[in-house]
Each structure stands twice: as C-alpha cells, then as structure tokens.
Amino acid sequence: MTHISGETFNYVVVGGGLAGCVVAARLSEDPRVGVVLIEAGRDNDYEESYFATGAHAMWAKDTNWGFKTTPQRNLQGQRVDQPRGRVIGGSAAINVGSWSRGIAADYDRWAAAGATGWDWATASATYISIETSGRPESGGRGRHGPMVFEDTPLVSGMTEAFRQACLETGIGQTEDHNGVHLEGFDRWETIFPRGRRRNSAEAYLAPARVRSNLKLITSATVTHVTMQDKRATGVVFERDGVTESVGASAEVILCAGAFLSPRILMTSGIGPGEHLRSHGIVPIVDSPGVGANLIDHLATKFGWAAFKPGGIAPVYPDAGDPKQCESWRHTGYGPLADNPNPCIAFVRSNKAMPLADIELLFHVNPPESLRAGKDVSGFEFLVSHVDPRSRGYVRLASNDPHDLPLVDPAYLSNPHDLPALIGGVRRALSLAKSSSLAPYTASCELSVDATDQEIISRIENHAASMFHPVGTARMGHKDDPDAVLDSELRVMGTGGLRVVDASAMPSTIRGHTMAPVVFIAERACALIREQRE
C-alpha cells in the first residue's frame, strides 16, 4: 500500500476512470510536477473484462457502483440500471468498447451554449491526435494516436442480412460513422485491437505508471474537497476505514463521472444552496447547476426468431469454456472476441428531422425469450434515442458521502422524446419486414405491424439506459446561472478546482460517450499546460 496521507502534490486527480487515466498520464509527462490519482476501485486484474464478450460479466458488485435511477414516472415506475465502473479504467473497463465521435453539430452546439473553444474544428483536430484508426483518412481520422481501434469481426451471416436490409429500405451504408457521414449501416469501431480491450488505462496510464512523479492510490473513496477561501486545497478520502488527506498546490481535478463528480462537489459545499442546507451542508458556493441537466440515452429492445435448421447459427461465446479462453489468450481472437453486437445504423426518426437522432444496434442472436433450441436463428434491435430533450438531475440522498446519490434522468419528460423513440422503433420494424430479415421473424416480441400503443407499451415496460449520462456540471457562459464550469472546465466561483469528465458536456452527442470523454480529458490537459506555461 502506498502511504501518502499528509503529502502535497501539484495535482490531485479524483477518479481513475476514462478521463482520470488520461489526465494523470498527461500531466505527469512534466517531471517537474507531482500528480496523485485516487480511485475508489481496485486495479483491473479481471481477465474477462479484456475480451469483447466479457463486459457483462464485469457488472459485479466489486467493479460496478450499482446505480439505479429513481422510479421513472414515464416507464411504469421502473428503476433503470445504471452500471458505472468502480475499477481502474472506470466504465471503459466494463462497457462494450464502442468508439463513437458524434457529429460536428453536436460540438458546435456546445460552443453555442458558451463552451468557447469546444467546437467541431477543435474537436476534430484533437481526435486525429487521439486515434489510431484503420478507417479512411479522408474522413479526418488519426493514424498515430494512443487509442487503437479495430472493426468488430462479422462473425454471423445475420450481419449481412442486416446490411442488405439497410440497403433495401433506403437507409444505406456509410463508409465511416466516425467520419464525414454518420447515417447508414456500419460496423462498430471498438477499443479491442487484436481482440483485447485497450481503454485509457491501457493506452495512457499503463506506460506512465513507472514515473516517480505519479502516485496511484486505489480502493480509496474521496469524501470531499477541502476548501479555503473558496479555493480547493486538497481532498479527504477513506481507505480501509481510515480517513486520510492530501494537499493540492495547483489544482484538484474531479474525474469521477456524471454521477459522482456532482456528488463530491455537493458534499464539498458547492451546489444548489437550498438543497445543501436541507442536508446540513453549509454552502460555500451556491451553484444551482451542480447535478442539474442530467441527460441520458434511453433505448428499448425487441427481437424475432425462426426455426431454421441449417440456417444462420447464433453466436454464443462462453467465458467459462477453457478452450475458448485459451484460444483468446494465445491469439486474441475466437468466440470470446466475437462481439454479438457487431454493427449499427444511425437513422432519422422521421423525415422531418434534419439530422440522425436514432441509433439502431443490431444483435445477431434471437432474444432469450424466443430461444427454443440451438436451431433457432434470429436477431434483436436495441433502438436508442441519441438526441433527447428530457433533462433530469443528480441529488444527494443524505449528507453521508458513502451514500450513492439519487439519479433521476426524467426519461421521456419532454414531449418530443416519446414520438422520436416511436419513430425509431418503426424504422427497426421496417427493416424486419425487408426480404433480407423477414425469413427470421416467425416468432416475435413486437409485431412488425405493431400499433403506436403497442410500441409505447413495449417502451414503457422494456426500457433500458445506454449508460451514457452526461451534463451534470456543464460548461457555459460566465453569466449563465445554471452553468457550473467555464470554458476551461474550472468550477466557477472557486479557484484550483476543475471537473474533467462527461459532467462537463452541455449536451449529449449522437453516439456513445467514450470518445468525447477522452477528447475532454486531452483538451483539459492542453488548457492546463497552457496556463502553467
């Protein structure tokens, strides 16, 4: 165990997840500064998390914070699962590993909301420096960055049936959904080069851990930031039941994610004044935007199956099969590297939409409810609304920093969102009707001719999060009372305190949120270096 209590570092980084690994590694490149990275979880020594089919096995108590939403009024009172990684690498150690930038309009919307310097021109240049991609350079893709990608293997003939269905129904195919054109069929680009997960903990932090000016503390839960005259001076954390503290001579940088960064701000006295006082916390900075503006991608899932002897076989990797494990260890490939969700299509929920607002994720296996035997072929769609207007919140459950905060995404609270999701489901149903997929639709969870009410019932009773929470400490104009951060990610009204994670996003992107979080972390480090120099 590394003992650091009472020590002072230039930078204290809270959270060893996707952003924190980047920040700690980049800042410690300067040997003149001392950096400590504090993570609530442990080092990631779980082999299953490193292959593509092992993500779901990682949602165990010791690697997952285990969040659930408050009961959702518009989803029949469901408490929706919100797994977040509690391990070095964070949620990028337990997710499906998809790399998805979004589009220019997403980032230009940030800039318009007051996040100066976060427009697409800046983002695209930064992504080129981050990426090593095999996609066409004409789409502005990087070739020499630390994050290395590989297209998902097309292990099932069902994938080709889906591609043909997209062509048949006019959705089409894009050369690169991370390039110029988002819409259409494409394979996933993932962080599994040669079949092995390579998140920011592997790409950034692992090479940096040999540096003498970087300390890593695991299994340590930060309870609050210490403040003096509204300036961050360090953090207090608990490890093995012992309370410890470290000082920060330059900055405390919160990288704890969209649920826990606002929680730490609030337990430190920074947040909505009335809410803090209701929990016996004296407000240091009354910042009503802390914990507000929670945005998440809501989805619904349904599928079909047919008895097809000799047809397209489903793909069922088995992490408990010693032969499959040994094959993966030696080659990086085999069933355990075969993602059963290999491809997607971004579409518009209706013709009036100017841009894609729906993501269709295609699963090459029949749904569990329709699996009657090994000769059953089928497929599933996960339909996600990637441009929602509903806004929720994160709030303290108590003044005990060990209690998880309350998470209420307020799904479907904006009247725009339900019609958009219905439209997305109808796009999926039209694909299921196509000549390419229709042979596999004998049994169904949702009829291809479903009424709007049947679709609504499916959404209300079978909704799921895509696990993309953002926006709970958003950037904005200095005169915007609901903005928490300025355009350099500094907590307004304080000194020496930044938030560098998905909390900072003013709005979400049309895609998964791993890529923009790495961008935010890289951009933050560039801003910090400029300020230091």
URVENWO-V133819 format. One record per pair of residues at least 24 apart in sequence whose C-alpha atoms are under 8 Angstrom apart, sorted by the first residue. I is the first residue (numbers start at 1). J is the second residue. D is the distance in Angstrom with one decimal. If there is no record, write none. Layout:
BEGIN
{{I | J | D} {I | J | D}}
END
This chain:
BEGIN
{{2 | 216 | 7.9} {2 | 217 | 6.8} {4 | 246 | 7.0} {5 | 244 | 5.3} {5 | 245 | 5.2} {5 | 246 | 5.6} {6 | 244 | 7.4} {6 | 245 | 5.8} {6 | 246 | 5.2} {6 | 247 | 7.0} {7 | 245 | 7.9} {7 | 246 | 5.3} {7 | 247 | 6.2} {8 | 234 | 8.0} {8 | 246 | 5.7} {8 | 247 | 4.2} {8 | 248 | 5.5} {8 | 249 | 6.7} {9 | 33 | 7.6} {9 | 34 | 5.0} {9 | 35 | 5.7} {9 | 36 | 6.7} {9 | 246 | 7.5} {9 | 247 | 6.1} {9 | 248 | 5.1} {9 | 249 | 6.1} {9 | 250 | 7.9} {10 | 34 | 5.2} {10 | 35 | 6.1} {10 | 248 | 5.3} {10 | 249 | 4.8} {10 | 250 | 4.9} {10 | 251 | 6.6} {11 | 35 | 4.9} {11 | 36 | 6.5} {11 | 248 | 5.6} {11 | 249 | 7.0} {11 | 250 | 5.9} {11 | 251 | 5.1} {11 | 252 | 5.9} {11 | 253 | 7.2} {12 | 36 | 5.1} {12 | 37 | 6.3} {12 | 38 | 7.7} {12 | 234 | 7.0} {12 | 235 | 7.8} {12 | 246 | 7.9} {12 | 247 | 7.6} {12 | 248 | 5.8} {12 | 251 | 6.5} {12 | 252 | 4.8} {12 | 253 | 6.1} {13 | 37 | 4.8} {13 | 38 | 6.3} {13 | 252 | 6.1} {13 | 253 | 4.8} {13 | 254 | 6.1} {13 | 255 | 6.8} {14 | 38 | 5.1} {14 | 39 | 6.5} {14 | 222 | 7.3} {14 | 252 | 7.6} {14 | 253 | 6.2} {14 | 254 | 4.9} {14 | 255 | 5.5} {14 | 256 | 6.1} {15 | 39 | 4.8} {15 | 40 | 7.1} {15 | 90 | 8.0} {15 | 254 | 6.8} {15 | 255 | 4.9} {15 | 256 | 4.6} {15 | 257 | 7.8} {16 | 40 | 7.9} {16 | 87 | 7.4} {16 | 88 | 5.2} {16 | 89 | 6.1} {16 | 90 | 6.4} {16 | 255 | 7.4} {16 | 256 | 7.6} {17 | 85 | 7.5} {17 | 87 | 7.3} {17 | 88 | 5.8} {17 | 89 | 4.3} {17 | 90 | 3.6} {17 | 91 | 6.6} {17 | 92 | 7.2} {17 | 200 | 7.9} {17 | 201 | 7.5} {17 | 255 | 7.3} {17 | 256 | 7.2} {18 | 89 | 5.5} {18 | 90 | 5.8} {18 | 91 | 7.1} {18 | 92 | 6.0} {18 | 199 | 7.3} {18 | 200 | 5.6} {18 | 201 | 7.1} {18 | 514 | 7.5} {18 | 517 | 7.1} {18 | 518 | 6.8} {19 | 200 | 7.7} {19 | 255 | 5.9} {19 | 500 | 6.7} {19 | 501 | 5.8} {19 | 517 | 6.1} {19 | 518 | 5.9} {19 | 520 | 7.7} {19 | 521 | 5.3} {20 | 255 | 5.2} {20 | 256 | 7.7} {20 | 500 | 7.9} {20 | 521 | 7.6} {21 | 89 | 7.0} {21 | 200 | 5.9} {21 | 201 | 5.6} {21 | 204 | 6.4} {21 | 205 | 5.3} {22 | 200 | 6.3} {22 | 201 | 7.7} {22 | 204 | 5.7} {22 | 205 | 6.7} {22 | 518 | 7.2} {22 | 521 | 6.2} {22 | 522 | 6.9} {23 | 521 | 5.9} {23 | 522 | 7.1} {23 | 524 | 7.8} {23 | 525 | 6.3} {24 | 205 | 7.2} {24 | 214 | 7.5} {25 | 204 | 5.8} {25 | 205 | 5.3} {25 | 208 | 5.6} {26 | 204 | 7.8} {26 | 522 | 7.9} {26 | 525 | 6.6} {27 | 525 | 6.6} {27 | 529 | 7.9} {28 | 208 | 7.6} {28 | 211 | 7.6} {28 | 213 | 6.5} {28 | 214 | 6.1} {29 | 208 | 7.9} {31 | 213 | 6.4} {32 | 213 | 7.9} {33 | 213 | 6.7} {34 | 213 | 4.8} {34 | 214 | 6.2} {35 | 213 | 6.2} {35 | 214 | 4.9} {35 | 215 | 6.3} {36 | 214 | 5.7} {36 | 215 | 4.6} {36 | 216 | 5.8} {36 | 217 | 7.4} {37 | 214 | 7.6} {37 | 215 | 6.2} {37 | 216 | 4.9} {37 | 217 | 6.1} {38 | 216 | 6.2} {38 | 217 | 4.8} {38 | 218 | 6.1} {38 | 220 | 6.5} {38 | 221 | 7.8} {38 | 222 | 7.7} {39 | 86 | 8.0} {39 | 87 | 7.3} {39 | 88 | 6.9} {39 | 216 | 7.8} {39 | 217 | 6.2} {39 | 218 | 4.8} {39 | 219 | 6.2} {39 | 220 | 5.8} {39 | 221 | 6.9} {40 | 86 | 6.4} {40 | 87 | 7.1} {40 | 218 | 5.9} {40 | 219 | 4.5} {40 | 220 | 4.5} {40 | 221 | 4.6} {40 | 222 | 7.4} {41 | 86 | 4.6} {41 | 87 | 4.1} {41 | 88 | 6.5} {41 | 218 | 5.9} {41 | 219 | 4.7} {41 | 220 | 7.1} {42 | 86 | 7.5} {42 | 87 | 5.0} {42 | 88 | 6.1} {42 | 218 | 5.2} {42 | 219 | 5.4} {43 | 87 | 6.0} {43 | 88 | 5.1} {43 | 218 | 7.0} {44 | 87 | 6.0} {44 | 88 | 5.7} {44 | 89 | 7.5} {44 | 93 | 7.8} {48 | 319 | 7.3} {49 | 93 | 6.4} {49 | 94 | 6.2} {49 | 197 | 7.4} {50 | 93 | 7.8} {50 | 196 | 5.3} {50 | 197 | 4.6} {50 | 198 | 7.8} {51 | 192 | 7.5} {51 | 195 | 6.3} {51 | 196 | 5.3} {51 | 197 | 6.0} {51 | 328 | 8.0} {51 | 336 | 6.0} {51 | 337 | 5.5} {52 | 96 | 6.6} {52 | 97 | 7.6} {52 | 192 | 7.0} {52 | 195 | 7.0} {52 | 196 | 7.3} {52 | 197 | 7.1} {52 | 336 | 6.4} {52 | 337 | 5.0} {52 | 338 | 6.5} {52 | 339 | 5.7} {53 | 96 | 7.9} {53 | 317 | 7.1} {53 | 319 | 7.8} {53 | 336 | 5.6} {53 | 337 | 6.4} {53 | 338 | 6.8} {53 | 339 | 5.9} {53 | 340 | 7.8} {54 | 94 | 7.9} {54 | 319 | 7.2} {54 | 336 | 7.6} {55 | 93 | 7.6} {55 | 94 | 4.7} {55 | 95 | 5.4} {55 | 96 | 6.0} {56 | 94 | 7.0} {56 | 95 | 7.7} {58 | 94 | 5.5} {59 | 83 | 6.8} {59 | 94 | 7.0} {62 | 86 | 7.1} {63 | 87 | 5.5} {67 | 404 | 7.5} {67 | 407 | 7.9} {68 | 407 | 7.1} {69 | 406 | 7.0} {69 | 407 | 4.9} {69 | 408 | 5.4} {69 | 409 | 7.2} {70 | 406 | 6.7} {70 | 407 | 6.0} {70 | 408 | 5.4} {71 | 408 | 7.9} {72 | 408 | 7.6} {72 | 410 | 6.6} {72 | 411 | 6.9} {73 | 410 | 7.8} {74 | 411 | 6.7} {74 | 412 | 6.3} {74 | 413 | 7.2} {74 | 460 | 6.8} {75 | 411 | 7.8} {75 | 459 | 7.5} {75 | 460 | 4.3} {75 | 461 | 6.4} {75 | 463 | 7.2} {76 | 460 | 6.0} {76 | 461 | 6.6} {78 | 461 | 7.9} {80 | 463 | 7.8} {80 | 464 | 6.4} {80 | 465 | 6.8} {81 | 464 | 7.4} {81 | 465 | 7.0} {82 | 465 | 6.9} {82 | 467 | 5.9} {83 | 467 | 7.0} {84 | 467 | 8.0} {88 | 201 | 6.6} {89 | 199 | 6.7} {89 | 200 | 6.5} {89 | 201 | 4.9} {92 | 199 | 6.1} {92 | 200 | 7.8} {92 | 514 | 7.3} {93 | 197 | 7.9} {93 | 199 | 6.9} {96 | 190 | 8.0} {97 | 190 | 5.2} {97 | 191 | 5.3} {97 | 192 | 7.2} {97 | 197 | 7.5} {97 | 199 | 8.0} {98 | 188 | 6.3} {98 | 189 | 5.9} {98 | 190 | 4.4} {98 | 191 | 6.6} {98 | 512 | 7.0} {98 | 514 | 7.6} {99 | 149 | 7.9} {99 | 188 | 7.5} {99 | 189 | 5.6} {99 | 190 | 5.4} {99 | 191 | 6.9} {99 | 512 | 6.9} {99 | 514 | 6.4} {99 | 515 | 5.7} {100 | 177 | 7.6} {100 | 178 | 6.1} {100 | 189 | 7.6} {100 | 511 | 5.3} {100 | 512 | 5.3} {100 | 513 | 7.0} {100 | 514 | 7.2} {100 | 515 | 5.8} {101 | 178 | 5.7} {101 | 509 | 7.7} {101 | 510 | 7.9} {101 | 511 | 6.6} {101 | 512 | 7.4} {101 | 513 | 7.7} {101 | 515 | 5.5} {101 | 516 | 6.3} {102 | 178 | 6.9} {102 | 182 | 7.7} {102 | 509 | 5.3} {102 | 510 | 4.7} {102 | 511 | 5.1} {102 | 512 | 7.7} {103 | 178 | 7.7} {103 | 182 | 7.1} {103 | 509 | 7.4} {103 | 510 | 6.8} {106 | 507 | 7.7} {106 | 508 | 7.2} {106 | 509 | 5.4} {106 | 510 | 7.1} {107 | 509 | 7.8} {109 | 507 | 7.6} {110 | 505 | 7.3} {110 | 506 | 5.7} {110 | 507 | 6.7} {113 | 475 | 7.9} {113 | 476 | 5.8} {113 | 477 | 7.1} {113 | 506 | 6.9} {114 | 475 | 6.9} {114 | 476 | 4.2} {114 | 477 | 4.5} {114 | 487 | 7.1} {115 | 475 | 5.6} {115 | 476 | 5.3} {115 | 477 | 7.1} {115 | 486 | 7.1} {115 | 487 | 4.8} {115 | 506 | 7.8} {116 | 487 | 5.5} {117 | 487 | 7.2} {118 | 487 | 7.9} {123 | 519 | 7.0} {126 | 519 | 6.7} {126 | 522 | 7.6} {126 | 523 | 7.5} {127 | 519 | 6.6} {130 | 519 | 7.7} {135 | 176 | 6.7} {136 | 176 | 7.7} {138 | 179 | 8.0} {139 | 176 | 7.5} {139 | 178 | 7.7} {139 | 179 | 4.3} {139 | 180 | 5.3} {140 | 179 | 6.4} {140 | 180 | 7.9} {141 | 179 | 7.0} {146 | 203 | 5.5} {146 | 204 | 6.9} {147 | 191 | 7.3} {147 | 198 | 7.4} {147 | 199 | 7.3} {147 | 200 | 7.3} {147 | 203 | 6.1} {148 | 191 | 6.2} {148 | 192 | 7.8} {148 | 193 | 6.3} {148 | 198 | 7.3} {149 | 189 | 6.1} {149 | 190 | 5.3} {149 | 191 | 4.9} {149 | 192 | 6.3} {149 | 193 | 5.5} {150 | 189 | 5.6} {150 | 190 | 5.5} {150 | 191 | 6.6} {150 | 192 | 6.0} {150 | 193 | 5.0} {150 | 194 | 7.4} {151 | 187 | 6.3} {151 | 188 | 5.7} {151 | 189 | 4.5} {151 | 190 | 6.1} {152 | 187 | 6.3} {152 | 188 | 5.5} {152 | 189 | 6.3} {152 | 190 | 6.7} {152 | 338 | 7.4} {152 | 339 | 6.7} {152 | 342 | 5.4} {152 | 343 | 7.6} {153 | 338 | 6.3} {153 | 339 | 7.2} {153 | 342 | 6.8} {154 | 338 | 8.0} {154 | 342 | 6.4} {155 | 315 | 7.7} {155 | 338 | 6.6} {156 | 312 | 7.1} {156 | 313 | 7.3} {156 | 314 | 7.3} {156 | 315 | 7.2} {156 | 364 | 6.7} {157 | 312 | 6.0} {158 | 312 | 6.6} {158 | 364 | 5.7} {158 | 378 | 7.9} {158 | 379 | 7.5} {159 | 342 | 7.5} {159 | 343 | 7.3} {159 | 362 | 8.0} {159 | 364 | 6.6} {161 | 436 | 5.2} {161 | 437 | 6.1} {162 | 362 | 7.7} {162 | 431 | 7.8} {162 | 436 | 7.1} {162 | 437 | 6.8} {164 | 436 | 6.3} {165 | 431 | 5.7} {165 | 432 | 7.9} {165 | 434 | 5.7} {165 | 435 | 7.3} {165 | 436 | 5.5} {165 | 437 | 6.7} {166 | 345 | 8.0} {166 | 431 | 6.8} {168 | 434 | 7.0} {169 | 430 | 7.4} {169 | 431 | 6.7} {169 | 434 | 7.2} {171 | 345 | 7.9} {171 | 347 | 7.0} {182 | 346 | 6.5} {182 | 356 | 7.7} {183 | 345 | 6.6} {183 | 346 | 4.7} {183 | 347 | 5.7} {183 | 356 | 6.5} {184 | 345 | 4.9} {184 | 346 | 5.4} {184 | 347 | 6.5} {185 | 343 | 7.3} {185 | 344 | 5.8} {185 | 345 | 4.3} {185 | 346 | 7.0} {186 | 343 | 5.7} {186 | 344 | 5.6} {186 | 345 | 6.2} {187 | 342 | 5.9} {187 | 343 | 4.2} {187 | 344 | 6.3} {188 | 342 | 5.8} {188 | 343 | 5.2} {188 | 344 | 6.8} {194 | 331 | 7.9} {194 | 332 | 5.4} {194 | 333 | 6.9} {195 | 328 | 7.7} {195 | 332 | 4.5} {195 | 333 | 5.4} {195 | 337 | 5.2} {196 | 332 | 6.2} {196 | 337 | 7.6} {200 | 518 | 8.0} {222 | 264 | 7.7} {223 | 264 | 6.6} {223 | 267 | 7.2} {223 | 401 | 5.4} {223 | 402 | 7.5} {224 | 264 | 5.5} {224 | 265 | 7.2} {224 | 267 | 5.7} {224 | 268 | 5.0} {224 | 401 | 7.8} {225 | 252 | 7.8} {225 | 264 | 7.2} {225 | 265 | 7.4} {225 | 268 | 5.4} {226 | 268 | 7.0} {227 | 268 | 7.7} {230 | 284 | 6.8} {230 | 285 | 7.6} {230 | 493 | 7.3} {230 | 494 | 5.0} {230 | 495 | 6.4} {231 | 494 | 5.4} {231 | 495 | 4.4} {231 | 496 | 5.8} {231 | 497 | 7.3} {232 | 494 | 7.4} {232 | 495 | 6.2} {232 | 496 | 5.2} {232 | 497 | 5.8} {233 | 496 | 7.5} {250 | 496 | 6.1} {251 | 496 | 4.3} {251 | 497 | 5.5} {251 | 498 | 7.4} {252 | 496 | 6.1} {252 | 497 | 5.0} {252 | 498 | 6.5} {253 | 497 | 5.9} {253 | 498 | 4.9} {253 | 499 | 5.7} {253 | 500 | 6.7} {254 | 497 | 7.7} {254 | 498 | 6.2} {254 | 499 | 4.7} {254 | 500 | 6.0} {254 | 501 | 7.7} {255 | 499 | 6.2} {255 | 500 | 5.2} {255 | 501 | 5.3} {256 | 501 | 7.1} {257 | 501 | 5.6} {257 | 502 | 6.1} {257 | 503 | 6.3} {258 | 294 | 8.0} {258 | 469 | 6.0} {258 | 470 | 5.5} {258 | 471 | 6.8} {258 | 472 | 5.8} {258 | 473 | 7.7} {258 | 501 | 7.1} {258 | 502 | 5.6} {258 | 503 | 4.4} {259 | 291 | 7.8} {259 | 394 | 6.5} {259 | 405 | 7.3} {259 | 407 | 7.4} {259 | 469 | 7.9} {259 | 472 | 7.5} {259 | 503 | 7.9} {260 | 405 | 7.6} {261 | 473 | 8.0} {261 | 499 | 7.2} {261 | 503 | 7.3} {262 | 290 | 5.8} {262 | 291 | 5.3} {262 | 394 | 7.3} {262 | 472 | 6.5} {262 | 473 | 6.5} {262 | 503 | 7.8} {263 | 291 | 7.6} {263 | 394 | 7.6} {263 | 395 | 7.2} {263 | 396 | 6.6} {263 | 401 | 8.0} {263 | 405 | 6.5} {264 | 401 | 7.8} {265 | 290 | 7.5} {266 | 290 | 7.5} {266 | 396 | 7.6} {267 | 399 | 6.9} {267 | 401 | 6.7} {279 | 396 | 8.0} {279 | 398 | 6.0} {279 | 399 | 5.4} {280 | 399 | 6.9} {281 | 399 | 7.1} {285 | 493 | 6.4} {285 | 494 | 7.6} {287 | 481 | 7.5} {287 | 482 | 7.3} {287 | 484 | 6.6} {288 | 481 | 7.2} {288 | 482 | 5.9} {289 | 472 | 7.3} {289 | 473 | 6.4} {289 | 474 | 7.5} {289 | 481 | 7.3} {289 | 482 | 4.3} {289 | 483 | 5.6} {289 | 484 | 5.7} {290 | 472 | 6.0} {290 | 473 | 5.2} {290 | 482 | 7.9} {290 | 484 | 6.2} {291 | 393 | 5.3} {291 | 394 | 4.5} {291 | 395 | 6.1} {291 | 472 | 4.5} {291 | 473 | 6.3} {292 | 391 | 7.8} {292 | 392 | 6.4} {292 | 393 | 4.5} {292 | 394 | 6.4} {292 | 471 | 7.5} {292 | 472 | 5.2} {292 | 473 | 7.3} {293 | 391 | 5.2} {293 | 392 | 5.7} {293 | 393 | 6.0} {293 | 471 | 5.5} {293 | 472 | 5.4} {293 | 473 | 7.8} {293 | 474 | 7.6} {294 | 391 | 5.4} {294 | 392 | 4.6} {294 | 393 | 4.9} {294 | 394 | 7.0} {294 | 408 | 7.8} {294 | 409 | 5.9} {294 | 469 | 6.6} {294 | 470 | 5.9} {294 | 471 | 5.2} {294 | 472 | 5.2} {295 | 388 | 7.5} {295 | 389 | 7.9} {295 | 390 | 6.8} {295 | 391 | 5.4} {295 | 392 | 6.5} {295 | 409 | 6.3} {295 | 468 | 7.9} {295 | 469 | 5.6} {295 | 470 | 5.4} {295 | 471 | 6.2} {295 | 507 | 7.3} {295 | 508 | 6.8} {296 | 388 | 7.6} {296 | 409 | 6.6} {296 | 465 | 7.2} {296 | 466 | 7.4} {296 | 467 | 7.0} {296 | 468 | 5.3} {296 | 469 | 4.6} {296 | 470 | 6.6} {296 | 508 | 7.7} {297 | 384 | 6.4} {297 | 385 | 5.8} {297 | 386 | 5.6} {297 | 387 | 7.6} {297 | 388 | 6.9} {297 | 465 | 6.1} {297 | 466 | 5.5} {297 | 467 | 7.1} {297 | 468 | 6.0} {297 | 469 | 7.5} {298 | 384 | 5.7} {298 | 385 | 5.9} {298 | 386 | 7.8} {298 | 411 | 7.1} {298 | 463 | 7.0} {298 | 464 | 6.0} {298 | 465 | 4.8} {298 | 466 | 6.1} {299 | 382 | 6.4} {299 | 383 | 5.2} {299 | 384 | 4.1} {299 | 385 | 6.3} {299 | 421 | 7.9} {299 | 459 | 7.8} {299 | 463 | 5.7} {299 | 464 | 5.2} {299 | 465 | 5.9} {299 | 466 | 6.5} {300 | 382 | 5.7} {300 | 383 | 5.4} {300 | 384 | 6.8} {300 | 458 | 7.4} {300 | 459 | 5.6} {300 | 462 | 5.9} {300 | 463 | 4.6} {300 | 464 | 5.9} {301 | 380 | 7.0} {301 | 381 | 5.7} {301 | 382 | 4.4} {301 | 383 | 6.3} {301 | 462 | 6.7} {301 | 463 | 7.2} {301 | 464 | 7.8} {302 | 367 | 7.3} {302 | 380 | 5.6} {302 | 381 | 5.7} {302 | 382 | 6.9} {302 | 444 | 8.0} {302 | 445 | 5.7} {302 | 446 | 6.4} {303 | 366 | 6.4} {303 | 367 | 5.6} {303 | 378 | 7.4} {303 | 379 | 5.6} {303 | 380 | 3.9} {303 | 381 | 6.1} {303 | 444 | 6.0} {303 | 445 | 5.7} {303 | 446 | 7.0} {304 | 366 | 6.0} {304 | 367 | 6.9} {304 | 370 | 7.3} {304 | 378 | 5.5} {304 | 379 | 5.7} {304 | 380 | 6.4} {304 | 440 | 6.5} {304 | 441 | 4.9} {304 | 442 | 7.0} {304 | 443 | 5.5} {304 | 444 | 4.3} {304 | 445 | 6.4} {304 | 446 | 7.9} {305 | 366 | 5.4} {305 | 367 | 7.5} {305 | 370 | 6.3} {305 | 371 | 7.6} {305 | 376 | 6.4} {305 | 377 | 5.6} {305 | 378 | 4.0} {305 | 379 | 6.6} {305 | 440 | 5.3} {305 | 441 | 5.3} {305 | 442 | 6.0} {305 | 443 | 5.1} {305 | 444 | 6.5} {306 | 376 | 5.7} {306 | 377 | 5.5} {306 | 378 | 6.1} {306 | 439 | 7.3} {306 | 440 | 4.8} {306 | 441 | 5.9} {306 | 442 | 5.0} {306 | 443 | 6.1} {307 | 375 | 6.0} {307 | 376 | 4.6} {307 | 377 | 6.3} {307 | 440 | 8.0} {307 | 442 | 8.0} {308 | 375 | 5.9} {308 | 376 | 5.9} {308 | 377 | 6.1} {309 | 375 | 5.4} {309 | 376 | 7.6} {310 | 375 | 7.4} {311 | 375 | 7.7} {311 | 377 | 7.0} {312 | 377 | 6.0} {313 | 374 | 7.8} {313 | 375 | 7.1} {313 | 376 | 7.6} {313 | 377 | 6.0} {314 | 364 | 6.6} {314 | 365 | 5.1} {314 | 366 | 7.5} {314 | 374 | 7.9} {314 | 376 | 7.7} {314 | 377 | 6.0} {314 | 378 | 7.5} {315 | 340 | 6.5} {315 | 364 | 7.2} {315 | 365 | 6.4} {316 | 340 | 8.0} {340 | 364 | 5.7} {340 | 365 | 7.1} {347 | 424 | 7.8} {347 | 427 | 7.9} {348 | 424 | 7.3} {349 | 420 | 5.5} {349 | 421 | 7.1} {349 | 422 | 7.8} {349 | 423 | 4.5} {349 | 424 | 4.8} {349 | 427 | 7.2} {350 | 420 | 7.6} {350 | 423 | 6.1} {350 | 424 | 7.9} {356 | 510 | 7.7} {357 | 385 | 6.0} {357 | 386 | 5.2} {357 | 387 | 5.2} {357 | 420 | 7.9} {357 | 510 | 6.7} {358 | 383 | 7.0} {358 | 384 | 5.7} {358 | 385 | 4.8} {358 | 386 | 5.5} {358 | 387 | 7.5} {358 | 420 | 8.0} {358 | 421 | 7.6} {358 | 424 | 5.8} {359 | 383 | 6.0} {359 | 384 | 5.1} {359 | 385 | 6.5} {359 | 386 | 6.6} {359 | 424 | 7.9} {359 | 511 | 7.5} {360 | 384 | 6.5} {360 | 424 | 7.8} {360 | 428 | 7.1} {370 | 443 | 7.1} {370 | 444 | 7.6} {377 | 440 | 6.6} {378 | 440 | 5.4} {378 | 441 | 7.2} {379 | 440 | 7.7} {381 | 428 | 7.0} {383 | 421 | 7.6} {383 | 424 | 6.4} {383 | 425 | 6.3} {383 | 428 | 7.5} {384 | 421 | 7.3} {384 | 424 | 7.6} {384 | 466 | 7.4} {385 | 417 | 7.7} {385 | 420 | 7.1} {385 | 421 | 5.8} {385 | 424 | 7.4} {386 | 508 | 7.8} {386 | 509 | 6.9} {386 | 510 | 5.0} {386 | 511 | 6.4} {387 | 508 | 7.0} {387 | 509 | 7.0} {387 | 510 | 6.2} {388 | 416 | 7.8} {388 | 417 | 5.9} {389 | 414 | 5.9} {389 | 416 | 6.9} {389 | 417 | 6.5} {390 | 414 | 4.8} {390 | 417 | 7.1} {393 | 472 | 7.1} {394 | 472 | 7.2} {422 | 452 | 7.2} {422 | 455 | 6.6} {422 | 456 | 7.1} {425 | 455 | 7.4} {468 | 512 | 6.6} {468 | 513 | 5.9} {469 | 502 | 7.3} {469 | 503 | 7.9} {470 | 502 | 4.9} {470 | 503 | 5.0} {470 | 504 | 7.3} {470 | 505 | 6.1} {470 | 507 | 7.3} {470 | 508 | 6.5} {471 | 502 | 6.4} {471 | 503 | 4.4} {471 | 504 | 5.6} {471 | 505 | 4.8} {471 | 506 | 5.4} {471 | 507 | 6.2} {471 | 508 | 7.4} {472 | 503 | 4.6} {472 | 504 | 6.9} {472 | 505 | 7.9} {473 | 499 | 7.6} {473 | 503 | 4.8} {473 | 504 | 5.2} {473 | 505 | 7.6} {474 | 503 | 5.9} {474 | 504 | 4.1} {474 | 505 | 5.3} {474 | 506 | 4.9} {475 | 504 | 5.5} {475 | 505 | 6.5} {475 | 506 | 5.8} {476 | 506 | 7.2} {488 | 524 | 7.0} {488 | 527 | 6.7} {489 | 524 | 7.2} {500 | 524 | 6.9}}
END
